[in-house]
């Protein structure tokens, strides 16, 4: 049994705990919060037995095998290093870290200590992406990809009122690229690998964070166009265009309807009956990694590639 502690008491941590319960061989035993009363209340709310306000003591206690880091983005690196030094596996909520250099340092430290460092990216492990991979050869040589994730945040109203909520605070590595842009980027890189070049830009909002952005990524013989926003919304489908067909994907964070349209007009549809909380699939992958059933390096390389693209957009 893989025994987990969680860092963070936000809604995403609650969803993570629910996702863990959908997997065998892994469980959440402890909630960590700097405020013990808050941690105990969150543990009671989510049905977790233990609570702690001393992270280093918890990491050294032998009570846990792994930790889920769901704190603000800018705190991920330091907390992950403390866990790795204690010989504890680390599951990082996306984005793994604000910079590729910081994540590289974590990968090196984890390798030296013999533990796993992993970024949860729920869409790449979703069965909907498996359906995309299954149908992809039928489009022929891929020439153009267009992925997007645009979802206006209600907290943007706070920005318009002069406030700086965490998700739009650049000091905490907030912004649209890290919150939403990582999804289409991760899907693209998971399917097609490291791009040859990156161009694009970010829209800066009043807090100094990015509220939206777009990128053009080139590959040999192929171009990909990506868009993401937390200050506007879109329901346009995602597309992969090849020389003999086109794939349309309804939702890049959780594909549930994938359609292949061939040149002759015939179609193949895949409707995916996946988990409502598709964090369950990334938890399953983490458990496989901790048990030594799969190699972590491809997952880590994808994370690095995504972070490097965001760095290129930041200039």
ROKE-641547 format. One record per residue (C-alpha): z, x, y; residue in three letters. Coordinates in steps of 0.25 Angstrom, whole numbers. Example, Ala and Ser with C-alpha at 12.3 -4.5 7.8 and 13.67 -1.06 7.14 Angstrom:
<sites>
@Z=31 | X=49 | Y=-18 | rest=ALA
@Z=29 | X=55 | Y=-4 | rest=SER
</sites>
This chain:
<sites>
@Z=0 | X=0 | Y=0 | rest=UNK
@Z=-4 | X=5 | Y=14 | rest=UNK
@Z=8 | X=3 | Y=23 | rest=UNK
@Z=4 | X=1 | Y=38 | rest=UNK
@Z=11 | X=0 | Y=51 | rest=UNK
@Z=4 | X=-5 | Y=64 | rest=UNK
@Z=4 | X=0 | Y=78 | rest=UNK
@Z=2 | X=-11 | Y=88 | rest=UNK
@Z=6 | X=-26 | Y=89 | rest=UNK
@Z=-7 | X=-32 | Y=95 | rest=UNK
@Z=-16 | X=-42 | Y=89 | rest=UNK
@Z=-25 | X=-32 | Y=82 | rest=UNK
@Z=-13 | X=-26 | Y=75 | rest=UNK
@Z=-10 | X=-40 | Y=70 | rest=UNK
@Z=-24 | X=-42 | Y=65 | rest=UNK
@Z=-23 | X=-28 | Y=58 | rest=UNK
@Z=-10 | X=-33 | Y=51 | rest=UNK
@Z=-18 | X=-45 | Y=46 | rest=UNK
@Z=-29 | X=-37 | Y=41 | rest=UNK
@Z=-20 | X=-28 | Y=33 | rest=UNK
@Z=-15 | X=-40 | Y=26 | rest=UNK
@Z=-29 | X=-43 | Y=21 | rest=UNK
@Z=-29 | X=-30 | Y=14 | rest=UNK
@Z=-22 | X=-25 | Y=1 | rest=UNK
@Z=-15 | X=-12 | Y=0 | rest=UNK
@Z=-11 | X=-11 | Y=15 | rest=UNK
@Z=0 | X=-18 | Y=23 | rest=UNK
@Z=7 | X=-17 | Y=37 | rest=UNK
@Z=21 | X=-14 | Y=36 | rest=UNK
@Z=26 | X=-10 | Y=50 | rest=UNK
@Z=22 | X=-14 | Y=64 | rest=UNK
@Z=24 | X=-3 | Y=75 | rest=UNK
@Z=27 | X=-6 | Y=89 | rest=UNK
@Z=34 | X=2 | Y=100 | rest=UNK
@Z=42 | X=-11 | Y=103 | rest=UNK
@Z=49 | X=-14 | Y=90 | rest=UNK
@Z=52 | X=-28 | Y=93 | rest=UNK
@Z=37 | X=-30 | Y=96 | rest=UNK
@Z=34 | X=-23 | Y=83 | rest=UNK
@Z=43 | X=-32 | Y=75 | rest=UNK
@Z=38 | X=-44 | Y=81 | rest=UNK
@Z=24 | X=-40 | Y=78 | rest=UNK
@Z=28 | X=-37 | Y=64 | rest=UNK
@Z=34 | X=-50 | Y=62 | rest=UNK
@Z=22 | X=-57 | Y=68 | rest=UNK
@Z=13 | X=-50 | Y=58 | rest=UNK
@Z=22 | X=-50 | Y=46 | rest=UNK
@Z=24 | X=-35 | Y=45 | rest=UNK
@Z=37 | X=-30 | Y=40 | rest=UNK
@Z=40 | X=-18 | Y=48 | rest=UNK
@Z=41 | X=-14 | Y=63 | rest=UNK
@Z=43 | X=-1 | Y=70 | rest=UNK
@Z=43 | X=5 | Y=84 | rest=UNK
@Z=44 | X=20 | Y=80 | rest=UNK
@Z=30 | X=24 | Y=76 | rest=UNK
@Z=33 | X=39 | Y=72 | rest=UNK
@Z=44 | X=34 | Y=63 | rest=UNK
@Z=36 | X=23 | Y=57 | rest=UNK
@Z=24 | X=33 | Y=54 | rest=UNK
@Z=34 | X=43 | Y=47 | rest=UNK
@Z=42 | X=32 | Y=40 | rest=UNK
@Z=34 | X=32 | Y=27 | rest=UNK
@Z=33 | X=16 | Y=29 | rest=UNK
@Z=18 | X=16 | Y=32 | rest=UNK
@Z=5 | X=23 | Y=27 | rest=UNK
@Z=-4 | X=19 | Y=39 | rest=UNK
@Z=-3 | X=14 | Y=53 | rest=UNK
@Z=-12 | X=4 | Y=61 | rest=UNK
@Z=-14 | X=8 | Y=75 | rest=UNK
@Z=-16 | X=-4 | Y=84 | rest=UNK
@Z=-11 | X=1 | Y=97 | rest=UNK
@Z=-19 | X=3 | Y=110 | rest=UNK
@Z=-31 | X=11 | Y=108 | rest=UNK
@Z=-26 | X=23 | Y=116 | rest=UNK
@Z=-13 | X=24 | Y=107 | rest=UNK
@Z=-21 | X=25 | Y=93 | rest=UNK
@Z=-23 | X=40 | Y=93 | rest=UNK
@Z=-8 | X=44 | Y=95 | rest=UNK
@Z=-3 | X=34 | Y=86 | rest=UNK
@Z=-13 | X=38 | Y=75 | rest=UNK
@Z=-9 | X=52 | Y=76 | rest=UNK
@Z=6 | X=49 | Y=74 | rest=UNK
@Z=2 | X=41 | Y=61 | rest=UNK
@Z=-7 | X=52 | Y=56 | rest=UNK
@Z=4 | X=63 | Y=58 | rest=UNK
@Z=13 | X=54 | Y=50 | rest=UNK
@Z=3 | X=53 | Y=38 | rest=UNK
@Z=0 | X=38 | Y=41 | rest=UNK
@Z=-14 | X=32 | Y=40 | rest=UNK
@Z=-19 | X=26 | Y=53 | rest=UNK
@Z=-28 | X=14 | Y=56 | rest=UNK
@Z=-32 | X=13 | Y=70 | rest=UNK
@Z=-36 | X=1 | Y=77 | rest=UNK
@Z=-49 | X=2 | Y=84 | rest=UNK
@Z=-53 | X=10 | Y=92 | rest=UNK
@Z=-46 | X=22 | Y=84 | rest=UNK
@Z=-44 | X=30 | Y=96 | rest=UNK
@Z=-50 | X=31 | Y=110 | rest=UNK
@Z=-57 | X=44 | Y=108 | rest=UNK
@Z=-65 | X=50 | Y=96 | rest=UNK
@Z=-57 | X=63 | Y=98 | rest=UNK
@Z=-44 | X=56 | Y=96 | rest=UNK
@Z=-49 | X=49 | Y=83 | rest=UNK
@Z=-55 | X=62 | Y=78 | rest=UNK
@Z=-41 | X=68 | Y=79 | rest=UNK
@Z=-35 | X=57 | Y=71 | rest=UNK
@Z=-45 | X=58 | Y=60 | rest=UNK
@Z=-42 | X=73 | Y=59 | rest=UNK
@Z=-27 | X=71 | Y=59 | rest=UNK
@Z=-28 | X=60 | Y=49 | rest=UNK
@Z=-37 | X=69 | Y=40 | rest=UNK
@Z=-27 | X=80 | Y=41 | rest=UNK
@Z=-15 | X=71 | Y=38 | rest=UNK
@Z=-22 | X=64 | Y=27 | rest=UNK
@Z=-22 | X=50 | Y=33 | rest=UNK
@Z=-32 | X=40 | Y=37 | rest=UNK
@Z=-36 | X=37 | Y=52 | rest=UNK
@Z=-44 | X=24 | Y=53 | rest=UNK
@Z=-50 | X=15 | Y=64 | rest=UNK
@Z=-50 | X=0 | Y=61 | rest=UNK
@Z=-64 | X=-5 | Y=64 | rest=UNK
@Z=-64 | X=-19 | Y=58 | rest=UNK
@Z=-79 | X=-22 | Y=58 | rest=UNK
@Z=-85 | X=-10 | Y=51 | rest=UNK
@Z=-76 | X=-14 | Y=38 | rest=UNK
@Z=-79 | X=-28 | Y=39 | rest=UNK
@Z=-88 | X=-35 | Y=28 | rest=UNK
@Z=-97 | X=-39 | Y=39 | rest=UNK
@Z=-101 | X=-25 | Y=42 | rest=UNK
@Z=-103 | X=-23 | Y=27 | rest=UNK
@Z=-114 | X=-35 | Y=28 | rest=UNK
@Z=-120 | X=-27 | Y=39 | rest=UNK
@Z=-121 | X=-15 | Y=31 | rest=UNK
@Z=-127 | X=-22 | Y=19 | rest=UNK
@Z=-138 | X=-29 | Y=27 | rest=UNK
@Z=-141 | X=-17 | Y=36 | rest=UNK
@Z=-152 | X=-10 | Y=27 | rest=UNK
@Z=-160 | X=-23 | Y=28 | rest=UNK
@Z=-163 | X=-21 | Y=43 | rest=UNK
@Z=-170 | X=-8 | Y=40 | rest=UNK
@Z=-170 | X=4 | Y=50 | rest=UNK
@Z=-160 | X=0 | Y=61 | rest=UNK
@Z=-165 | X=1 | Y=75 | rest=UNK
@Z=-155 | X=-6 | Y=84 | rest=UNK
@Z=-141 | X=-11 | Y=83 | rest=UNK
@Z=-134 | X=-20 | Y=93 | rest=UNK
@Z=-119 | X=-22 | Y=91 | rest=UNK
@Z=-109 | X=-28 | Y=101 | rest=UNK
@Z=-94 | X=-33 | Y=103 | rest=UNK
@Z=-92 | X=-40 | Y=116 | rest=UNK
@Z=-79 | X=-48 | Y=117 | rest=UNK
@Z=-73 | X=-51 | Y=130 | rest=UNK
@Z=-58 | X=-48 | Y=130 | rest=UNK
@Z=-48 | X=-59 | Y=136 | rest=UNK
@Z=-40 | X=-47 | Y=141 | rest=UNK
@Z=-52 | X=-43 | Y=150 | rest=UNK
@Z=-47 | X=-54 | Y=159 | rest=UNK
@Z=-34 | X=-46 | Y=161 | rest=UNK
@Z=-43 | X=-34 | Y=166 | rest=UNK
@Z=-50 | X=-44 | Y=176 | rest=UNK
@Z=-36 | X=-47 | Y=181 | rest=UNK
@Z=-33 | X=-33 | Y=183 | rest=UNK
@Z=-25 | X=-29 | Y=171 | rest=UNK
@Z=-28 | X=-19 | Y=160 | rest=UNK
@Z=-25 | X=-24 | Y=146 | rest=UNK
@Z=-25 | X=-14 | Y=135 | rest=UNK
@Z=-38 | X=-17 | Y=129 | rest=UNK
@Z=-45 | X=-13 | Y=143 | rest=UNK
@Z=-35 | X=-2 | Y=146 | rest=UNK
@Z=-43 | X=12 | Y=145 | rest=UNK
@Z=-30 | X=19 | Y=144 | rest=UNK
@Z=-28 | X=12 | Y=131 | rest=UNK
@Z=-42 | X=15 | Y=127 | rest=UNK
@Z=-45 | X=0 | Y=129 | rest=UNK
@Z=-59 | X=-6 | Y=132 | rest=UNK
@Z=-71 | X=-13 | Y=125 | rest=UNK
@Z=-77 | X=-1 | Y=118 | rest=UNK
@Z=-64 | X=2 | Y=110 | rest=UNK
@Z=-61 | X=-13 | Y=108 | rest=UNK
@Z=-74 | X=-19 | Y=104 | rest=UNK
@Z=-85 | X=-8 | Y=105 | rest=UNK
@Z=-80 | X=-1 | Y=93 | rest=UNK
@Z=-84 | X=-12 | Y=84 | rest=UNK
@Z=-99 | X=-12 | Y=87 | rest=UNK
@Z=-98 | X=3 | Y=87 | rest=UNK
@Z=-91 | X=4 | Y=74 | rest=UNK
@Z=-100 | X=-5 | Y=67 | rest=UNK
@Z=-112 | X=3 | Y=72 | rest=UNK
@Z=-107 | X=16 | Y=68 | rest=UNK
@Z=-102 | X=11 | Y=55 | rest=UNK
@Z=-116 | X=6 | Y=52 | rest=UNK
@Z=-125 | X=17 | Y=58 | rest=UNK
@Z=-116 | X=29 | Y=60 | rest=UNK
@Z=-114 | X=39 | Y=72 | rest=UNK
@Z=-124 | X=36 | Y=84 | rest=UNK
@Z=-133 | X=47 | Y=89 | rest=UNK
@Z=-130 | X=43 | Y=104 | rest=UNK
@Z=-122 | X=34 | Y=112 | rest=UNK
@Z=-125 | X=28 | Y=126 | rest=UNK
@Z=-119 | X=16 | Y=133 | rest=UNK
@Z=-108 | X=12 | Y=143 | rest=UNK
@Z=-95 | X=5 | Y=145 | rest=UNK
@Z=-91 | X=-6 | Y=156 | rest=UNK
@Z=-78 | X=-2 | Y=163 | rest=UNK
@Z=-69 | X=-13 | Y=167 | rest=UNK
@Z=-57 | X=-13 | Y=177 | rest=UNK
@Z=-47 | X=-7 | Y=168 | rest=UNK
@Z=-56 | X=5 | Y=166 | rest=UNK
@Z=-59 | X=2 | Y=151 | rest=UNK
@Z=-73 | X=-2 | Y=146 | rest=UNK
@Z=-75 | X=-17 | Y=145 | rest=UNK
@Z=-89 | X=-17 | Y=138 | rest=UNK
@Z=-99 | X=-7 | Y=134 | rest=UNK
@Z=-112 | X=-4 | Y=127 | rest=UNK
@Z=-118 | X=7 | Y=119 | rest=UNK
@Z=-132 | X=12 | Y=113 | rest=UNK
@Z=-130 | X=20 | Y=101 | rest=UNK
@Z=-142 | X=28 | Y=95 | rest=UNK
@Z=-145 | X=31 | Y=81 | rest=UNK
@Z=-157 | X=38 | Y=75 | rest=UNK
@Z=-168 | X=26 | Y=76 | rest=UNK
@Z=-157 | X=16 | Y=80 | rest=UNK
@Z=-150 | X=11 | Y=93 | rest=UNK
@Z=-137 | X=3 | Y=93 | rest=UNK
@Z=-132 | X=-5 | Y=105 | rest=UNK
@Z=-118 | X=-9 | Y=106 | rest=UNK
@Z=-110 | X=-17 | Y=116 | rest=UNK
@Z=-96 | X=-21 | Y=118 | rest=UNK
@Z=-87 | X=-28 | Y=128 | rest=UNK
@Z=-73 | X=-34 | Y=130 | rest=UNK
@Z=-77 | X=-40 | Y=144 | rest=UNK
@Z=-89 | X=-49 | Y=139 | rest=UNK
@Z=-93 | X=-56 | Y=126 | rest=UNK
@Z=-105 | X=-57 | Y=117 | rest=UNK
@Z=-109 | X=-64 | Y=104 | rest=UNK
@Z=-122 | X=-57 | Y=102 | rest=UNK
@Z=-124 | X=-53 | Y=87 | rest=UNK
@Z=-125 | X=-38 | Y=83 | rest=UNK
@Z=-138 | X=-33 | Y=78 | rest=UNK
@Z=-144 | X=-22 | Y=69 | rest=UNK
@Z=-159 | X=-21 | Y=70 | rest=UNK
@Z=-167 | X=-14 | Y=60 | rest=UNK
@Z=-182 | X=-13 | Y=57 | rest=UNK
@Z=-182 | X=-24 | Y=47 | rest=UNK
@Z=-171 | X=-33 | Y=51 | rest=UNK
@Z=-159 | X=-36 | Y=60 | rest=UNK
@Z=-144 | X=-38 | Y=57 | rest=UNK
@Z=-136 | X=-47 | Y=66 | rest=UNK
@Z=-121 | X=-46 | Y=65 | rest=UNK
@Z=-112 | X=-57 | Y=71 | rest=UNK
@Z=-99 | X=-49 | Y=75 | rest=UNK
@Z=-98 | X=-34 | Y=75 | rest=UNK
@Z=-83 | X=-34 | Y=73 | rest=UNK
@Z=-83 | X=-44 | Y=62 | rest=UNK
@Z=-97 | X=-46 | Y=56 | rest=UNK
@Z=-98 | X=-60 | Y=49 | rest=UNK
@Z=-112 | X=-64 | Y=50 | rest=UNK
@Z=-123 | X=-53 | Y=48 | rest=UNK
@Z=-138 | X=-57 | Y=48 | rest=UNK
@Z=-150 | X=-49 | Y=43 | rest=UNK
@Z=-163 | X=-54 | Y=49 | rest=UNK
@Z=-175 | X=-47 | Y=43 | rest=UNK
@Z=-189 | X=-45 | Y=50 | rest=UNK
@Z=-195 | X=-56 | Y=42 | rest=UNK
@Z=-184 | X=-66 | Y=47 | rest=UNK
@Z=-176 | X=-67 | Y=35 | rest=UNK
@Z=-161 | X=-66 | Y=36 | rest=UNK
@Z=-149 | X=-62 | Y=28 | rest=UNK
@Z=-135 | X=-67 | Y=32 | rest=UNK
@Z=-121 | X=-61 | Y=29 | rest=UNK
@Z=-109 | X=-70 | Y=33 | rest=UNK
@Z=-97 | X=-61 | Y=30 | rest=UNK
@Z=-84 | X=-68 | Y=26 | rest=UNK
@Z=-75 | X=-57 | Y=31 | rest=UNK
@Z=-60 | X=-57 | Y=35 | rest=UNK
@Z=-57 | X=-64 | Y=49 | rest=UNK
@Z=-48 | X=-51 | Y=52 | rest=UNK
@Z=-58 | X=-41 | Y=48 | rest=UNK
@Z=-48 | X=-30 | Y=51 | rest=UNK
@Z=-45 | X=-32 | Y=37 | rest=UNK
@Z=-57 | X=-23 | Y=33 | rest=UNK
@Z=-53 | X=-11 | Y=41 | rest=UNK
@Z=-39 | X=-12 | Y=35 | rest=UNK
@Z=-45 | X=-12 | Y=21 | rest=UNK
@Z=-53 | X=1 | Y=25 | rest=UNK
@Z=-41 | X=8 | Y=30 | rest=UNK
@Z=-34 | X=5 | Y=17 | rest=UNK
@Z=-45 | X=11 | Y=10 | rest=UNK
@Z=-45 | X=23 | Y=18 | rest=UNK
@Z=-30 | X=25 | Y=17 | rest=UNK
@Z=-31 | X=24 | Y=2 | rest=UNK
@Z=-42 | X=34 | Y=2 | rest=UNK
@Z=-53 | X=25 | Y=-4 | rest=UNK
@Z=-63 | X=28 | Y=7 | rest=UNK
@Z=-66 | X=39 | Y=17 | rest=UNK
@Z=-61 | X=38 | Y=31 | rest=UNK
@Z=-71 | X=47 | Y=38 | rest=UNK
@Z=-82 | X=37 | Y=40 | rest=UNK
@Z=-73 | X=27 | Y=46 | rest=UNK
@Z=-67 | X=38 | Y=55 | rest=UNK
@Z=-81 | X=43 | Y=59 | rest=UNK
@Z=-85 | X=29 | Y=63 | rest=UNK
@Z=-73 | X=28 | Y=72 | rest=UNK
@Z=-76 | X=42 | Y=79 | rest=UNK
@Z=-91 | X=38 | Y=81 | rest=UNK
@Z=-86 | X=25 | Y=88 | rest=UNK
@Z=-77 | X=32 | Y=97 | rest=UNK
@Z=-87 | X=42 | Y=101 | rest=UNK
@Z=-97 | X=31 | Y=105 | rest=UNK
@Z=-86 | X=25 | Y=114 | rest=UNK
@Z=-84 | X=39 | Y=120 | rest=UNK
@Z=-99 | X=40 | Y=123 | rest=UNK
@Z=-99 | X=27 | Y=130 | rest=UNK
@Z=-87 | X=31 | Y=138 | rest=UNK
@Z=-94 | X=43 | Y=142 | rest=UNK
</sites>
